[in-house]
Amino acid sequence: MLPIKERENLRRFTTLRVGGVARYFATPKSREEVIHCLKFSRDRDIPLFVLGGGSNTVLGDVEGLVINTSLLRGTEVRADEESVWVKALSGTPMKELITLGVKMNLEGIYKLLGFPASVGGAVAMNAGAFGVEISDFLEEVEFISWEGELRRAKAWELNFGYRNSPFPQEGFIYAATFRFSPSKVPVAEDYKRIRRKRKKSQPINMPTSGSTFKNPEGDFAGRLLEKVGLKGFRRGNLGFSELHANFMVNYGTAHIEDVKLLIKEAKERVYQETGINLEEEVKLVESSSSDGWKVL
Protein backbone atom coordinates (compact mmCIF):
# COMPACT_ATOMS: atom_id res chain seq x y z
CA MET A 1 0.00 0.00 0.00
CA LEU A 2 1.24 3.47 -0.88
CA PRO A 3 2.46 5.28 2.26
CA ILE A 4 0.85 8.68 2.73
CA LYS A 5 2.90 10.86 5.05
CA GLU A 6 1.56 13.52 7.38
CA ARG A 7 3.02 16.94 8.17
CA GLU A 8 5.65 16.93 5.40
CA ASN A 9 7.89 20.00 5.07
CA LEU A 10 7.72 21.22 1.47
CA ARG A 11 10.71 23.55 1.28
CA ARG A 12 13.05 21.05 -0.38
CA PHE A 13 10.53 20.24 -3.12
CA THR A 14 10.62 23.66 -4.82
CA THR A 15 13.53 25.24 -6.68
CA LEU A 16 13.00 28.53 -4.79
CA ARG A 17 13.34 26.57 -1.54
CA VAL A 18 10.20 28.15 -0.12
CA GLY A 19 7.62 25.86 1.40
CA GLY A 20 5.29 25.34 4.30
CA VAL A 21 3.91 22.06 5.60
CA ALA A 22 1.57 19.66 3.81
CA ARG A 23 -1.10 17.95 5.86
CA TYR A 24 -0.70 14.86 3.65
CA PHE A 25 2.04 13.97 1.17
CA ALA A 26 2.46 11.05 -1.24
CA THR A 27 4.96 9.95 -3.88
CA PRO A 28 3.20 7.40 -6.12
CA LYS A 29 5.23 5.21 -8.46
CA SER A 30 2.43 3.71 -10.56
CA ARG A 31 -0.91 4.55 -12.14
CA GLU A 32 -2.69 2.49 -9.47
CA GLU A 33 -1.01 4.46 -6.70
CA VAL A 34 -2.06 7.74 -8.33
CA ILE A 35 -5.65 6.53 -8.40
CA HIS A 36 -5.28 5.56 -4.73
CA CYS A 37 -4.23 9.16 -3.98
CA LEU A 38 -7.27 10.53 -5.77
CA LYS A 39 -9.53 8.19 -3.82
CA PHE A 40 -7.81 9.18 -0.57
CA SER A 41 -8.51 12.83 -1.35
CA ARG A 42 -12.10 12.19 -2.39
CA ASP A 43 -12.92 10.00 0.62
CA ARG A 44 -11.67 12.66 3.03
CA ASP A 45 -13.14 15.55 1.04
CA ILE A 46 -9.79 17.36 0.95
CA PRO A 47 -8.16 19.26 -1.93
CA LEU A 48 -5.02 18.06 -3.65
CA PHE A 49 -2.10 19.56 -5.49
CA VAL A 50 0.16 17.88 -8.06
CA LEU A 51 3.82 18.81 -7.59
CA GLY A 52 6.37 18.14 -10.34
CA GLY A 53 9.84 19.64 -10.32
CA GLY A 54 8.62 22.66 -8.34
CA SER A 55 10.37 25.08 -10.69
CA ASN A 56 7.48 27.53 -11.03
CA THR A 57 5.82 26.87 -7.69
CA VAL A 58 5.87 28.54 -4.29
CA LEU A 59 4.21 26.57 -1.51
CA GLY A 60 2.76 27.69 1.77
CA ASP A 61 0.97 25.48 4.26
CA VAL A 62 -1.21 23.01 2.36
CA GLU A 63 -4.27 21.67 4.18
CA GLY A 64 -4.74 18.85 1.71
CA LEU A 65 -2.82 16.18 -0.18
CA VAL A 66 0.32 16.98 -2.15
CA ILE A 67 1.18 14.39 -4.83
CA ASN A 68 4.85 14.40 -5.77
CA THR A 69 5.48 12.89 -9.23
CA SER A 70 9.25 12.32 -8.86
CA LEU A 71 8.98 8.50 -8.96
CA LEU A 72 6.83 8.46 -12.12
CA ARG A 73 9.83 8.39 -14.44
CA GLY A 74 10.70 6.67 -17.69
CA THR A 75 10.76 7.11 -21.46
CA GLU A 76 9.98 5.01 -24.54
CA VAL A 77 11.49 5.97 -27.90
CA ARG A 78 10.57 4.87 -31.41
CA ALA A 79 11.67 6.35 -34.70
CA ASP A 80 11.41 6.15 -38.46
CA GLU A 81 13.17 8.13 -41.19
CA GLU A 82 10.99 11.21 -40.70
CA SER A 83 10.15 11.40 -37.01
CA VAL A 84 11.11 10.40 -33.49
CA TRP A 85 8.37 9.72 -30.93
CA VAL A 86 9.09 9.88 -27.23
CA LYS A 87 6.62 8.84 -24.54
CA ALA A 88 7.61 10.12 -21.10
CA LEU A 89 5.98 9.61 -17.72
CA SER A 90 5.00 12.84 -15.99
CA GLY A 91 7.77 12.86 -13.38
CA THR A 92 10.55 12.43 -15.95
CA PRO A 93 12.90 15.44 -15.72
CA MET A 94 12.80 17.72 -18.76
CA LYS A 95 16.59 17.44 -18.77
CA GLU A 96 16.21 13.86 -20.08
CA LEU A 97 14.18 15.07 -23.08
CA ILE A 98 16.73 17.82 -23.77
CA THR A 99 19.67 15.40 -23.59
CA LEU A 100 17.88 12.99 -25.92
CA GLY A 101 17.12 15.83 -28.33
CA VAL A 102 20.76 16.87 -28.56
CA LYS A 103 22.02 13.28 -28.79
CA MET A 104 19.59 12.43 -31.61
CA ASN A 105 19.97 15.87 -33.26
CA LEU A 106 16.28 16.76 -33.04
CA GLU A 107 14.79 20.13 -33.92
CA GLY A 108 13.54 22.60 -31.34
CA ILE A 109 13.28 20.73 -28.05
CA TYR A 110 16.87 21.57 -27.05
CA LYS A 111 15.83 25.24 -26.78
CA LEU A 112 13.97 24.41 -23.56
CA LEU A 113 17.23 23.59 -21.77
CA GLY A 114 17.66 24.88 -18.27
CA PHE A 115 14.12 24.13 -17.10
CA PRO A 116 14.45 22.15 -13.83
CA ALA A 117 10.91 20.95 -14.44
CA SER A 118 9.23 17.59 -14.88
CA VAL A 119 7.57 16.63 -18.16
CA GLY A 120 4.12 16.81 -16.55
CA GLY A 121 4.79 20.24 -15.09
CA ALA A 122 6.19 21.53 -18.38
CA VAL A 123 3.09 20.34 -20.25
CA ALA A 124 0.74 21.74 -17.59
CA MET A 125 2.29 25.21 -17.86
CA ASN A 126 3.09 24.90 -21.59
CA ALA A 127 6.72 25.80 -20.89
CA GLY A 128 8.46 27.80 -23.57
CA ALA A 129 11.65 29.66 -24.45
CA PHE A 130 13.55 30.95 -27.46
CA GLY A 131 10.51 30.83 -29.73
CA VAL A 132 9.27 27.32 -28.95
CA GLU A 133 6.70 25.86 -26.55
CA ILE A 134 6.49 22.27 -25.42
CA SER A 135 3.02 22.00 -26.96
CA ASP A 136 4.69 22.49 -30.38
CA PHE A 137 5.96 18.91 -30.08
CA LEU A 138 3.09 17.33 -28.17
CA GLU A 139 1.18 14.48 -29.83
CA GLU A 140 -0.89 13.02 -27.00
CA VAL A 141 -1.52 13.30 -23.27
CA GLU A 142 -2.43 10.32 -21.12
CA PHE A 143 -4.14 11.53 -17.97
CA ILE A 144 -6.23 10.33 -15.07
CA SER A 145 -9.49 12.19 -14.57
CA TRP A 146 -10.35 13.39 -11.09
CA GLU A 147 -12.89 10.56 -11.02
CA GLY A 148 -10.03 8.07 -11.41
CA GLU A 149 -10.53 7.16 -15.09
CA LEU A 150 -7.58 6.79 -17.48
CA ARG A 151 -8.07 8.98 -20.56
CA ARG A 152 -6.12 9.98 -23.65
CA ALA A 153 -6.37 13.15 -25.71
CA LYS A 154 -4.59 14.25 -28.85
CA ALA A 155 -2.80 17.57 -28.60
CA TRP A 156 -5.09 19.18 -31.18
CA GLU A 157 -8.07 18.33 -28.97
CA LEU A 158 -6.62 20.33 -26.09
CA ASN A 159 -6.52 24.09 -25.69
CA PHE A 160 -2.95 25.25 -25.10
CA GLY A 161 -2.08 28.92 -24.75
CA TYR A 162 0.76 31.12 -23.59
CA ARG A 163 2.00 29.46 -20.38
CA ASN A 164 -1.26 27.62 -19.80
CA SER A 165 -3.03 24.37 -20.64
CA PRO A 166 -6.20 22.49 -19.67
CA PHE A 167 -4.29 20.85 -16.81
CA PRO A 168 -4.67 20.26 -13.93
CA GLN A 169 -8.34 21.16 -14.47
CA GLU A 170 -8.82 18.13 -16.75
CA GLY A 171 -6.95 15.74 -14.48
CA PHE A 172 -3.59 14.30 -13.46
CA ILE A 173 -1.08 14.11 -16.33
CA TYR A 174 0.32 10.56 -16.25
CA ALA A 175 2.34 10.54 -19.49
CA ALA A 176 2.90 12.61 -22.62
CA THR A 177 3.93 11.58 -26.11
CA PHE A 178 6.00 13.93 -28.26
CA ARG A 179 6.91 13.92 -31.93
CA PHE A 180 10.23 15.41 -33.01
CA SER A 181 11.79 15.96 -36.41
CA PRO A 182 15.47 15.26 -37.05
CA SER A 183 17.35 18.49 -37.73
CA LYS A 184 19.04 18.98 -41.09
CA VAL A 185 21.87 20.85 -39.36
CA PRO A 186 23.74 20.00 -36.14
CA VAL A 187 21.93 21.39 -33.07
CA ALA A 188 24.82 21.01 -30.62
CA GLU A 189 26.34 24.44 -31.30
CA ASP A 190 23.04 26.28 -30.87
CA TYR A 191 22.40 24.26 -27.72
CA LYS A 192 25.78 25.36 -26.33
CA ARG A 193 25.05 28.99 -27.31
CA ILE A 194 21.74 28.99 -25.45
CA ARG A 195 23.32 27.30 -22.44
CA ARG A 196 26.02 30.00 -22.30
CA LYS A 197 23.38 32.72 -22.61
CA ARG A 198 21.29 31.26 -19.79
CA LYS A 199 24.32 30.92 -17.53
CA LYS A 200 25.32 34.51 -18.20
CA SER A 201 21.88 36.10 -17.88
CA GLN A 202 19.98 33.95 -15.35
CA PRO A 203 20.73 32.90 -11.74
CA ILE A 204 20.57 29.20 -12.59
CA ASN A 205 22.88 28.19 -9.72
CA MET A 206 20.79 29.89 -7.03
CA PRO A 207 17.43 29.05 -5.44
CA THR A 208 15.02 30.60 -7.94
CA SER A 209 11.52 29.89 -9.23
CA GLY A 210 12.32 30.87 -12.80
CA SER A 211 10.27 33.58 -14.47
CA THR A 212 8.10 35.37 -11.92
CA PHE A 213 5.78 37.09 -14.41
CA LYS A 214 4.53 36.29 -17.89
CA ASN A 215 5.69 38.59 -20.66
CA PRO A 216 2.94 41.06 -21.55
CA GLU A 217 2.06 41.25 -25.22
CA GLY A 218 4.74 43.13 -27.14
CA ASP A 219 7.07 43.55 -24.16
CA PHE A 220 9.19 41.69 -21.62
CA ALA A 221 8.50 41.46 -17.90
CA GLY A 222 12.21 41.60 -17.12
CA ARG A 223 12.60 44.88 -19.01
CA LEU A 224 9.65 46.43 -17.18
CA LEU A 225 10.91 45.32 -13.77
CA GLU A 226 14.36 46.68 -14.53
CA LYS A 227 12.82 49.96 -15.69
CA VAL A 228 11.17 50.47 -12.29
CA GLY A 229 14.39 49.73 -10.41
CA LEU A 230 13.78 46.15 -9.32
CA LYS A 231 16.77 44.44 -10.92
CA GLY A 232 18.93 43.43 -7.97
CA PHE A 233 16.29 44.73 -5.54
CA ARG A 234 16.26 42.81 -2.28
CA ARG A 235 13.97 42.82 0.72
CA GLY A 236 15.22 40.61 3.53
CA ASN A 237 15.93 37.09 2.30
CA LEU A 238 14.16 37.52 -1.03
CA GLY A 239 14.87 39.66 -4.07
CA PHE A 240 15.06 39.93 -7.84
CA SER A 241 18.27 38.71 -9.41
CA GLU A 242 21.05 41.06 -10.41
CA LEU A 243 21.35 39.03 -13.61
CA HIS A 244 17.68 39.01 -14.61
CA ALA A 245 15.00 41.18 -13.04
CA ASN A 246 12.22 38.63 -13.64
CA PHE A 247 13.89 35.94 -11.53
CA MET A 248 13.19 35.83 -7.80
CA VAL A 249 16.06 34.55 -5.66
CA ASN A 250 15.91 33.16 -2.14
CA TYR A 251 18.99 34.41 -0.28
CA GLY A 252 18.19 32.60 2.94
CA THR A 253 14.96 31.44 4.55
CA ALA A 254 12.29 33.30 2.62
CA HIS A 255 8.62 32.45 3.29
CA ILE A 256 5.60 32.55 1.01
CA GLU A 257 4.52 35.80 2.70
CA ASP A 258 7.80 37.37 1.53
CA VAL A 259 7.03 36.16 -2.00
CA LYS A 260 3.52 37.63 -1.96
CA LEU A 261 4.78 40.97 -0.72
CA LEU A 262 7.55 41.16 -3.34
CA ILE A 263 5.15 40.24 -6.14
CA LYS A 264 2.63 42.82 -4.93
CA GLU A 265 5.26 45.55 -4.80
CA ALA A 266 6.57 44.67 -8.27
CA LYS A 267 3.10 44.70 -9.84
CA GLU A 268 2.26 48.03 -8.21
CA ARG A 269 5.49 49.69 -9.34
CA VAL A 270 5.13 48.50 -12.93
CA TYR A 271 1.47 49.52 -13.12
CA GLN A 272 2.07 52.95 -11.61
CA GLU A 273 4.87 53.74 -14.04
CA THR A 274 3.70 52.00 -17.21
CA GLY A 275 0.00 51.20 -16.83
CA ILE A 276 0.74 47.51 -17.49
CA ASN A 277 -0.72 44.82 -15.26
CA LEU A 278 1.81 42.02 -14.90
CA GLU A 279 0.41 38.50 -14.56
CA GLU A 280 2.18 35.91 -12.44
CA GLU A 281 3.81 32.94 -14.12
CA VAL A 282 4.89 31.42 -10.82
CA LYS A 283 2.12 29.53 -9.00
CA LEU A 284 1.42 30.43 -5.37
CA VAL A 285 -0.18 27.51 -3.58
CA GLU A 286 -1.49 27.54 -0.03
CA SER A 287 -4.70 26.79 1.81
CA SER A 288 -6.27 30.09 0.75
CA SER A 289 -5.27 29.60 -2.91
CA SER A 290 -7.11 27.96 -5.78
CA ASP A 291 -4.02 27.62 -7.97
CA GLY A 292 -3.49 24.01 -8.93
CA TRP A 293 -6.23 22.64 -6.68
CA LYS A 294 -8.96 20.25 -7.59
CA VAL A 295 -11.54 19.55 -4.91
CA LEU A 296 -13.06 16.08 -5.30
C-alpha positions as a Markdown table, in Angstrom:
| # | Residue | x | y | z |
|---|---|---|---|---|
| 1 | Met | 0.0 | 0.0 | 0.0 |
| 2 | Leu | 1.2 | 3.5 | -0.9 |
| 3 | Pro | 2.5 | 5.3 | 2.3 |
| 4 | Ile | 0.9 | 8.7 | 2.7 |
| 5 | Lys | 2.9 | 10.9 | 5.1 |
| 6 | Glu | 1.6 | 13.5 | 7.4 |
| 7 | Arg | 3.0 | 16.9 | 8.2 |
| 8 | Glu | 5.6 | 16.9 | 5.4 |
| 9 | Asn | 7.9 | 20.0 | 5.1 |
| 10 | Leu | 7.7 | 21.2 | 1.5 |
| 11 | Arg | 10.7 | 23.5 | 1.3 |
| 12 | Arg | 13.0 | 21.0 | -0.4 |
| 13 | Phe | 10.5 | 20.2 | -3.1 |
| 14 | Thr | 10.6 | 23.7 | -4.8 |
| 15 | Thr | 13.5 | 25.2 | -6.7 |
| 16 | Leu | 13.0 | 28.5 | -4.8 |
| 17 | Arg | 13.3 | 26.6 | -1.5 |
| 18 | Val | 10.2 | 28.1 | -0.1 |
| 19 | Gly | 7.6 | 25.9 | 1.4 |
| 20 | Gly | 5.3 | 25.3 | 4.3 |
| 21 | Val | 3.9 | 22.1 | 5.6 |
| 22 | Ala | 1.6 | 19.7 | 3.8 |
| 23 | Arg | -1.1 | 18.0 | 5.9 |
| 24 | Tyr | -0.7 | 14.9 | 3.7 |
| 25 | Phe | 2.0 | 14.0 | 1.2 |
| 26 | Ala | 2.5 | 11.1 | -1.2 |
| 27 | Thr | 5.0 | 9.9 | -3.9 |
| 28 | Pro | 3.2 | 7.4 | -6.1 |
| 29 | Lys | 5.2 | 5.2 | -8.5 |
| 30 | Ser | 2.4 | 3.7 | -10.6 |
| 31 | Arg | -0.9 | 4.5 | -12.1 |
| 32 | Glu | -2.7 | 2.5 | -9.5 |
| 33 | Glu | -1.0 | 4.5 | -6.7 |
| 34 | Val | -2.1 | 7.7 | -8.3 |
| 35 | Ile | -5.6 | 6.5 | -8.4 |
| 36 | His | -5.3 | 5.6 | -4.7 |
| 37 | Cys | -4.2 | 9.2 | -4.0 |
| 38 | Leu | -7.3 | 10.5 | -5.8 |
| 39 | Lys | -9.5 | 8.2 | -3.8 |
| 40 | Phe | -7.8 | 9.2 | -0.6 |
| 41 | Ser | -8.5 | 12.8 | -1.3 |
| 42 | Arg | -12.1 | 12.2 | -2.4 |
| 43 | Asp | -12.9 | 10.0 | 0.6 |
| 44 | Arg | -11.7 | 12.7 | 3.0 |
| 45 | Asp | -13.1 | 15.5 | 1.0 |
| 46 | Ile | -9.8 | 17.4 | 0.9 |
| 47 | Pro | -8.2 | 19.3 | -1.9 |
| 48 | Leu | -5.0 | 18.1 | -3.7 |
| 49 | Phe | -2.1 | 19.6 | -5.5 |
| 50 | Val | 0.2 | 17.9 | -8.1 |
| 51 | Leu | 3.8 | 18.8 | -7.6 |
| 52 | Gly | 6.4 | 18.1 | -10.3 |
| 53 | Gly | 9.8 | 19.6 | -10.3 |
| 54 | Gly | 8.6 | 22.7 | -8.3 |
| 55 | Ser | 10.4 | 25.1 | -10.7 |
| 56 | Asn | 7.5 | 27.5 | -11.0 |
| 57 | Thr | 5.8 | 26.9 | -7.7 |
| 58 | Val | 5.9 | 28.5 | -4.3 |
| 59 | Leu | 4.2 | 26.6 | -1.5 |
| 60 | Gly | 2.8 | 27.7 | 1.8 |
| 61 | Asp | 1.0 | 25.5 | 4.3 |
| 62 | Val | -1.2 | 23.0 | 2.4 |
| 63 | Glu | -4.3 | 21.7 | 4.2 |
| 64 | Gly | -4.7 | 18.8 | 1.7 |
| 65 | Leu | -2.8 | 16.2 | -0.2 |
| 66 | Val | 0.3 | 17.0 | -2.2 |
| 67 | Ile | 1.2 | 14.4 | -4.8 |
| 68 | Asn | 4.9 | 14.4 | -5.8 |
| 69 | Thr | 5.5 | 12.9 | -9.2 |
| 70 | Ser | 9.2 | 12.3 | -8.9 |
| 71 | Leu | 9.0 | 8.5 | -9.0 |
| 72 | Leu | 6.8 | 8.5 | -12.1 |
| 73 | Arg | 9.8 | 8.4 | -14.4 |
| 74 | Gly | 10.7 | 6.7 | -17.7 |
| 75 | Thr | 10.8 | 7.1 | -21.5 |
| 76 | Glu | 10.0 | 5.0 | -24.5 |
| 77 | Val | 11.5 | 6.0 | -27.9 |
| 78 | Arg | 10.6 | 4.9 | -31.4 |
| 79 | Ala | 11.7 | 6.3 | -34.7 |
| 80 | Asp | 11.4 | 6.2 | -38.5 |
| 81 | Glu | 13.2 | 8.1 | -41.2 |
| 82 | Glu | 11.0 | 11.2 | -40.7 |
| 83 | Ser | 10.2 | 11.4 | -37.0 |
| 84 | Val | 11.1 | 10.4 | -33.5 |
| 85 | Trp | 8.4 | 9.7 | -30.9 |
| 86 | Val | 9.1 | 9.9 | -27.2 |
| 87 | Lys | 6.6 | 8.8 | -24.5 |
| 88 | Ala | 7.6 | 10.1 | -21.1 |
| 89 | Leu | 6.0 | 9.6 | -17.7 |
| 90 | Ser | 5.0 | 12.8 | -16.0 |
| 91 | Gly | 7.8 | 12.9 | -13.4 |
| 92 | Thr | 10.6 | 12.4 | -16.0 |
| 93 | Pro | 12.9 | 15.4 | -15.7 |
| 94 | Met | 12.8 | 17.7 | -18.8 |
| 95 | Lys | 16.6 | 17.4 | -18.8 |
| 96 | Glu | 16.2 | 13.9 | -20.1 |
| 97 | Leu | 14.2 | 15.1 | -23.1 |
| 98 | Ile | 16.7 | 17.8 | -23.8 |
| 99 | Thr | 19.7 | 15.4 | -23.6 |
| 100 | Leu | 17.9 | 13.0 | -25.9 |
| 101 | Gly | 17.1 | 15.8 | -28.3 |
| 102 | Val | 20.8 | 16.9 | -28.6 |
| 103 | Lys | 22.0 | 13.3 | -28.8 |
| 104 | Met | 19.6 | 12.4 | -31.6 |
| 105 | Asn | 20.0 | 15.9 | -33.3 |
| 106 | Leu | 16.3 | 16.8 | -33.0 |
| 107 | Glu | 14.8 | 20.1 | -33.9 |
| 108 | Gly | 13.5 | 22.6 | -31.3 |
| 109 | Ile | 13.3 | 20.7 | -28.1 |
| 110 | Tyr | 16.9 | 21.6 | -27.0 |
| 111 | Lys | 15.8 | 25.2 | -26.8 |
| 112 | Leu | 14.0 | 24.4 | -23.6 |
| 113 | Leu | 17.2 | 23.6 | -21.8 |
| 114 | Gly | 17.7 | 24.9 | -18.3 |
| 115 | Phe | 14.1 | 24.1 | -17.1 |
| 116 | Pro | 14.5 | 22.2 | -13.8 |
| 117 | Ala | 10.9 | 21.0 | -14.4 |
| 118 | Ser | 9.2 | 17.6 | -14.9 |
| 119 | Val | 7.6 | 16.6 | -18.2 |
| 120 | Gly | 4.1 | 16.8 | -16.6 |
| 121 | Gly | 4.8 | 20.2 | -15.1 |
| 122 | Ala | 6.2 | 21.5 | -18.4 |
| 123 | Val | 3.1 | 20.3 | -20.3 |
| 124 | Ala | 0.7 | 21.7 | -17.6 |
| 125 | Met | 2.3 | 25.2 | -17.9 |
| 126 | Asn | 3.1 | 24.9 | -21.6 |
| 127 | Ala | 6.7 | 25.8 | -20.9 |
| 128 | Gly | 8.5 | 27.8 | -23.6 |
| 129 | Ala | 11.6 | 29.7 | -24.5 |
| 130 | Phe | 13.5 | 31.0 | -27.5 |
| 131 | Gly | 10.5 | 30.8 | -29.7 |
| 132 | Val | 9.3 | 27.3 | -28.9 |
| 133 | Glu | 6.7 | 25.9 | -26.5 |
| 134 | Ile | 6.5 | 22.3 | -25.4 |
| 135 | Ser | 3.0 | 22.0 | -27.0 |
| 136 | Asp | 4.7 | 22.5 | -30.4 |
| 137 | Phe | 6.0 | 18.9 | -30.1 |
| 138 | Leu | 3.1 | 17.3 | -28.2 |
| 139 | Glu | 1.2 | 14.5 | -29.8 |
| 140 | Glu | -0.9 | 13.0 | -27.0 |
| 141 | Val | -1.5 | 13.3 | -23.3 |
| 142 | Glu | -2.4 | 10.3 | -21.1 |
| 143 | Phe | -4.1 | 11.5 | -18.0 |
| 144 | Ile | -6.2 | 10.3 | -15.1 |
| 145 | Ser | -9.5 | 12.2 | -14.6 |
| 146 | Trp | -10.3 | 13.4 | -11.1 |
| 147 | Glu | -12.9 | 10.6 | -11.0 |
| 148 | Gly | -10.0 | 8.1 | -11.4 |
| 149 | Glu | -10.5 | 7.2 | -15.1 |
| 150 | Leu | -7.6 | 6.8 | -17.5 |
| 151 | Arg | -8.1 | 9.0 | -20.6 |
| 152 | Arg | -6.1 | 10.0 | -23.7 |
| 153 | Ala | -6.4 | 13.1 | -25.7 |
| 154 | Lys | -4.6 | 14.3 | -28.9 |
| 155 | Ala | -2.8 | 17.6 | -28.6 |
| 156 | Trp | -5.1 | 19.2 | -31.2 |
| 157 | Glu | -8.1 | 18.3 | -29.0 |
| 158 | Leu | -6.6 | 20.3 | -26.1 |
| 159 | Asn | -6.5 | 24.1 | -25.7 |
| 160 | Phe | -3.0 | 25.2 | -25.1 |
| 161 | Gly | -2.1 | 28.9 | -24.7 |
| 162 | Tyr | 0.8 | 31.1 | -23.6 |
| 163 | Arg | 2.0 | 29.5 | -20.4 |
| 164 | Asn | -1.3 | 27.6 | -19.8 |
| 165 | Ser | -3.0 | 24.4 | -20.6 |
| 166 | Pro | -6.2 | 22.5 | -19.7 |
| 167 | Phe | -4.3 | 20.8 | -16.8 |
| 168 | Pro | -4.7 | 20.3 | -13.9 |
| 169 | Gln | -8.3 | 21.2 | -14.5 |
| 170 | Glu | -8.8 | 18.1 | -16.7 |
| 171 | Gly | -7.0 | 15.7 | -14.5 |
| 172 | Phe | -3.6 | 14.3 | -13.5 |
| 173 | Ile | -1.1 | 14.1 | -16.3 |
| 174 | Tyr | 0.3 | 10.6 | -16.2 |
| 175 | Ala | 2.3 | 10.5 | -19.5 |
| 176 | Ala | 2.9 | 12.6 | -22.6 |
| 177 | Thr | 3.9 | 11.6 | -26.1 |
| 178 | Phe | 6.0 | 13.9 | -28.3 |
| 179 | Arg | 6.9 | 13.9 | -31.9 |
| 180 | Phe | 10.2 | 15.4 | -33.0 |
| 181 | Ser | 11.8 | 16.0 | -36.4 |
| 182 | Pro | 15.5 | 15.3 | -37.0 |
| 183 | Ser | 17.4 | 18.5 | -37.7 |
| 184 | Lys | 19.0 | 19.0 | -41.1 |
| 185 | Val | 21.9 | 20.8 | -39.4 |
| 186 | Pro | 23.7 | 20.0 | -36.1 |
| 187 | Val | 21.9 | 21.4 | -33.1 |
| 188 | Ala | 24.8 | 21.0 | -30.6 |
| 189 | Glu | 26.3 | 24.4 | -31.3 |
| 190 | Asp | 23.0 | 26.3 | -30.9 |
| 191 | Tyr | 22.4 | 24.3 | -27.7 |
| 192 | Lys | 25.8 | 25.4 | -26.3 |
| 193 | Arg | 25.1 | 29.0 | -27.3 |
| 194 | Ile | 21.7 | 29.0 | -25.5 |
| 195 | Arg | 23.3 | 27.3 | -22.4 |
| 196 | Arg | 26.0 | 30.0 | -22.3 |
| 197 | Lys | 23.4 | 32.7 | -22.6 |
| 198 | Arg | 21.3 | 31.3 | -19.8 |
| 199 | Lys | 24.3 | 30.9 | -17.5 |
| 200 | Lys | 25.3 | 34.5 | -18.2 |
| 201 | Ser | 21.9 | 36.1 | -17.9 |
| 202 | Gln | 20.0 | 34.0 | -15.4 |
| 203 | Pro | 20.7 | 32.9 | -11.7 |
| 204 | Ile | 20.6 | 29.2 | -12.6 |
| 205 | Asn | 22.9 | 28.2 | -9.7 |
| 206 | Met | 20.8 | 29.9 | -7.0 |
| 207 | Pro | 17.4 | 29.1 | -5.4 |
| 208 | Thr | 15.0 | 30.6 | -7.9 |
| 209 | Ser | 11.5 | 29.9 | -9.2 |
| 210 | Gly | 12.3 | 30.9 | -12.8 |
| 211 | Ser | 10.3 | 33.6 | -14.5 |
| 212 | Thr | 8.1 | 35.4 | -11.9 |
| 213 | Phe | 5.8 | 37.1 | -14.4 |
| 214 | Lys | 4.5 | 36.3 | -17.9 |
| 215 | Asn | 5.7 | 38.6 | -20.7 |
| 216 | Pro | 2.9 | 41.1 | -21.5 |
| 217 | Glu | 2.1 | 41.2 | -25.2 |
| 218 | Gly | 4.7 | 43.1 | -27.1 |
| 219 | Asp | 7.1 | 43.5 | -24.2 |
| 220 | Phe | 9.2 | 41.7 | -21.6 |
| 221 | Ala | 8.5 | 41.5 | -17.9 |
| 222 | Gly | 12.2 | 41.6 | -17.1 |
| 223 | Arg | 12.6 | 44.9 | -19.0 |
| 224 | Leu | 9.7 | 46.4 | -17.2 |
| 225 | Leu | 10.9 | 45.3 | -13.8 |
| 226 | Glu | 14.4 | 46.7 | -14.5 |
| 227 | Lys | 12.8 | 50.0 | -15.7 |
| 228 | Val | 11.2 | 50.5 | -12.3 |
| 229 | Gly | 14.4 | 49.7 | -10.4 |
| 230 | Leu | 13.8 | 46.1 | -9.3 |
| 231 | Lys | 16.8 | 44.4 | -10.9 |
| 232 | Gly | 18.9 | 43.4 | -8.0 |
| 233 | Phe | 16.3 | 44.7 | -5.5 |
| 234 | Arg | 16.3 | 42.8 | -2.3 |
| 235 | Arg | 14.0 | 42.8 | 0.7 |
| 236 | Gly | 15.2 | 40.6 | 3.5 |
| 237 | Asn | 15.9 | 37.1 | 2.3 |
| 238 | Leu | 14.2 | 37.5 | -1.0 |
| 239 | Gly | 14.9 | 39.7 | -4.1 |
| 240 | Phe | 15.1 | 39.9 | -7.8 |
| 241 | Ser | 18.3 | 38.7 | -9.4 |
| 242 | Glu | 21.1 | 41.1 | -10.4 |
| 243 | Leu | 21.3 | 39.0 | -13.6 |
| 244 | His | 17.7 | 39.0 | -14.6 |
| 245 | Ala | 15.0 | 41.2 | -13.0 |
| 246 | Asn | 12.2 | 38.6 | -13.6 |
| 247 | Phe | 13.9 | 35.9 | -11.5 |
| 248 | Met | 13.2 | 35.8 | -7.8 |
| 249 | Val | 16.1 | 34.5 | -5.7 |
| 250 | Asn | 15.9 | 33.2 | -2.1 |
| 251 | Tyr | 19.0 | 34.4 | -0.3 |
| 252 | Gly | 18.2 | 32.6 | 2.9 |
| 253 | Thr | 15.0 | 31.4 | 4.6 |
| 254 | Ala | 12.3 | 33.3 | 2.6 |
| 255 | His | 8.6 | 32.4 | 3.3 |
| 256 | Ile | 5.6 | 32.5 | 1.0 |
| 257 | Glu | 4.5 | 35.8 | 2.7 |
| 258 | Asp | 7.8 | 37.4 | 1.5 |
| 259 | Val | 7.0 | 36.2 | -2.0 |
| 260 | Lys | 3.5 | 37.6 | -2.0 |
| 261 | Leu | 4.8 | 41.0 | -0.7 |
| 262 | Leu | 7.5 | 41.2 | -3.3 |
| 263 | Ile | 5.2 | 40.2 | -6.1 |
| 264 | Lys | 2.6 | 42.8 | -4.9 |
| 265 | Glu | 5.3 | 45.6 | -4.8 |
| 266 | Ala | 6.6 | 44.7 | -8.3 |
| 267 | Lys | 3.1 | 44.7 | -9.8 |
| 268 | Glu | 2.3 | 48.0 | -8.2 |
| 269 | Arg | 5.5 | 49.7 | -9.3 |
| 270 | Val | 5.1 | 48.5 | -12.9 |
| 271 | Tyr | 1.5 | 49.5 | -13.1 |
| 272 | Gln | 2.1 | 53.0 | -11.6 |
| 273 | Glu | 4.9 | 53.7 | -14.0 |
| 274 | Thr | 3.7 | 52.0 | -17.2 |
| 275 | Gly | 0.0 | 51.2 | -16.8 |
| 276 | Ile | 0.7 | 47.5 | -17.5 |
| 277 | Asn | -0.7 | 44.8 | -15.3 |
| 278 | Leu | 1.8 | 42.0 | -14.9 |
| 279 | Glu | 0.4 | 38.5 | -14.6 |
| 280 | Glu | 2.2 | 35.9 | -12.4 |
| 281 | Glu | 3.8 | 32.9 | -14.1 |
| 282 | Val | 4.9 | 31.4 | -10.8 |
| 283 | Lys | 2.1 | 29.5 | -9.0 |
| 284 | Leu | 1.4 | 30.4 | -5.4 |
| 285 | Val | -0.2 | 27.5 | -3.6 |
| 286 | Glu | -1.5 | 27.5 | 0.0 |
| 287 | Ser | -4.7 | 26.8 | 1.8 |
| 288 | Ser | -6.3 | 30.1 | 0.8 |
| 289 | Ser | -5.3 | 29.6 | -2.9 |
| 290 | Ser | -7.1 | 28.0 | -5.8 |
| 291 | Asp | -4.0 | 27.6 | -8.0 |
| 292 | Gly | -3.5 | 24.0 | -8.9 |
| 293 | Trp | -6.2 | 22.6 | -6.7 |
| 294 | Lys | -9.0 | 20.2 | -7.6 |
| 295 | Val | -11.5 | 19.6 | -4.9 |
| 296 | Leu | -13.1 | 16.1 | -5.3 |
